[in-house]
Structure formats: structure tokens, C-alpha cells
Amino acid sequence: MKLTNLMSELVKRNGSDLHLTGDSYPFFRIQGQILPASSEQYTSKELRADLTQILGNEKLAKFDKEKELDCSYGLEGIARFRMNIFIDRGKISCVMRALNTEIPSFSKIGLPDSVQQLLSRPRGLMLVTGPTGSGKTTTLASGIDWINTNFAHHILTIEDPIEFIYNNKNCLVRQREVGEDTISFSNALRSALREDPDIILVGEMRDLETISLAITAAETGHLVLGTLHTASASQTIDRIIDVFPTSQQMQIRVQLSSSLIGVISQTLCKTIDNKRCLAAEILVNNNAIANLIREAKASQVYSQLQIGGKFGMQTLEQCLSELVSKSAITTDEALYKCNRPNVLKGLLEEINSEMPT
């Protein structure tokens, strides 16, 4: 089958995404770049037939009705894929994200030990944020796998779709897929509170009800892990607060200030040797951060990150400057990925001035 051949080739070439559109050429995304995957066009008829063969008639019928479909598919011995099927100018189209079957360790993906300390907490809200394709799912998977190895907990995941498959190690792991096992994130999260979990993973905190339930779960003695599409730690705090009506925002600030454990805001950078590495801003909630959240001073969070190294905190710019100093990434790449170019330039100047002439 043409589709499974392309999926296998993507994994073989260490690519991340396969892009398909009926009556067009397929493309791979490899190390962040879009490249032609074949010189042969994929007809709409072929693409639909291949998708039906791997997913079944029921899912394609759902796609025909809703014009969109999120799902996942495991190609045995190769990889698991997260899929989105959609319509592009009347043609059936699909993007498939290849997921590692092997869950990488924290050290392998480049996260410091302070993150493991956050995951050792018995309760609270831990958020992993960043743009699409920044490795949030892989970071969460590493976290779940570390907990699964080192603790004896009941872990409940709510995902859309299920991406990594977790085997029970020291923990009991249950995975629920939105659309297959539950109607919505909020429905599953409401039920989760009655399912005796120690840890709840919420694949995506999309709406007011899901965010509200996640904060409640964190307050009532659960460790809740979730994701948001924000570019920095301070932006993450503002995004959560802004979801709520003005009349509730003060109450949510108080709740968030006590329930938030930390935020990892990450992005992926292109390395000098044409691979990818992770750069992360890390917020650890302490008394100073909690006060800023309660007092609606999220804009001052950044200065706390700059001086919070002893708590395990770092700004994105500090992380990027360190990667430049280790010759892992170029200065141009660091400036392209940072949120505050002037701050980064200052850090790089400091590094250069300390280097022996």
C-alpha cells in the first residue's frame, strides 16, 4: 500500500510529518523543513482507499459527516502516528505526525532535574506549553514514563488522540481517547475525579470548563498535567485567567496561585549539525510567583525567572544563550526562537566578554 510505504519511509528518514493531498505530490517534514516525498502524485481515489483500509469505514463515515477527523494509527514495528484528515479545496487531505514508539528520558530531551522534582509532588497543576510541534507531547510522555517507573500510582490520561502507549510498570495506567472512549475532555475530567486517580493527564486544556475542572482536580489532591498553546510562562498564566469571566478572575487567581506547581514553556531549535534540540523556559511556583499571580502582576513573572535559578527556574533566553555557548545552535537560530531579542543579545554579549581572547 502506497500510504504505509510513505509512513515507513518518513520514519526511516527521521522525519516528523507526512503531508498528503488528493491529486498532488506527498511531502515530508524533516528537521523542520518541508521536502518532496515522491515524484509520483497520489490520486484522491488512492488516498481515500488507503485511509479506509487502515482506519475502517466507520471513521471515514465520521469524516464525511464532519469534514474533519482526528485519530491515531499504529504501524506495527514502525511507529505510531497522530492523524488529522481534512478537506483542501475539495480534495481529501491528511497530515500524519510520526511518534516515537520509545519514550525518551528527561536527560535525552534536555530537561533539567528540577522538572523531575516538580513531578514528585503529590498534588497540583503542572503545565507544558509551546506552539504546535514544539515537543509538548514528548515532554509529557517522558514525565508519565518517569512517574510510571519510580512511583506506585494510578495514572489516568485523557487524550485526543492517544499518542504514546504506556505499559504498566510500577503504576496502573489507564488511557482514554476523546471521541472513542469519552465525549469530551471536560466529561472525562469530571468522571476522573470519581475514578480514584493519583495523576491525571489532560491532553489539551482547550476551554473554560476543562481548565476549571483541572484546577479543581489539582486542589482536591491530584497531580494534574496539561498542555496549552502559549509561548511563555507569564503568557500561560494570563491565558488561564482570561478564559474566565471577569467576575470570576479574582477567585481563579487565588486558586491558581496555590494549585500551580510549575510551567515548562518550550520550543524546538535547529542545531548546528541539522538535528533538533529543546529550549525551555521553566517556572517553579514559589511565594514570590504566587503573590504575582494573586495580584495580577504576571508581567513581573519574567524578572523572577531571571533570578530564580536556585529554585530550578530559567528564562527561555537564558536557555538559548547556554545552547549558543555550547555551540549547539547558532546565534541566528537563538534570536529567531527567543521572545525577548534584546535580553538574549545582552546575555550573549556577557558570554563573549567572559571568553578568553
Sequence and secondary structure as in RCSB ss.txt:
>XXXX:A:sequence
MKLTNLMSELVKRNGSDLHLTGDSYPFFRIQGQILPASSEQYTSKELRADLTQILGNEKLAKFDKEKELDCSYGL
EGIARFRMNIFIDRGKISCVMRALNTEIPSFSKIGLPDSVQQLLSRPRGLMLVTGPTGSGKTTTLASGIDWINTN
FAHHILTIEDPIEFIYNNKNCLVRQREVGEDTISFSNALRSALREDPDIILVGEMRDLETISLAITAAETGHLVL
GTLHTASASQTIDRIIDVFPTSQQMQIRVQLSSSLIGVISQTLCKTIDNKRCLAAEILVNNNAIANLIREAKASQ
VYSQLQIGGKFGMQTLEQCLSELVSKSAITTDEALYKCNRPNVLKGLLEEINSEMPT
>XXXX:A:secstr
 HHHHHHHHHHHTT SEEEEETTB  EEEETTEEEE  SS B HHHHHHHHHHHH HHHHHHHHHHSEEEEEEEE
TTTEEEEEEEEEETTEEEEEEEEE SS   HHHHT  HHHHHHHT SSEEEEEE STTSSHHHHHHHHHHHHHHH
   EEEEEESS  S    SSSEEEEEEBTTTBS HHHHHHHHTTS  SEEEES   SHHHHHHHHHHHHTT EEE
EEE  SSHHHHHHHHHHHS GGGHHHHHHHHHHHEEEEEEEEEEE TTS EEEEEEEEE  HHHHHHHHTT GGG
HHHHHHH GGGT B HHHHHHHHHHTTSS HHHHHHH S HHHHHHHHHHHHHHS  
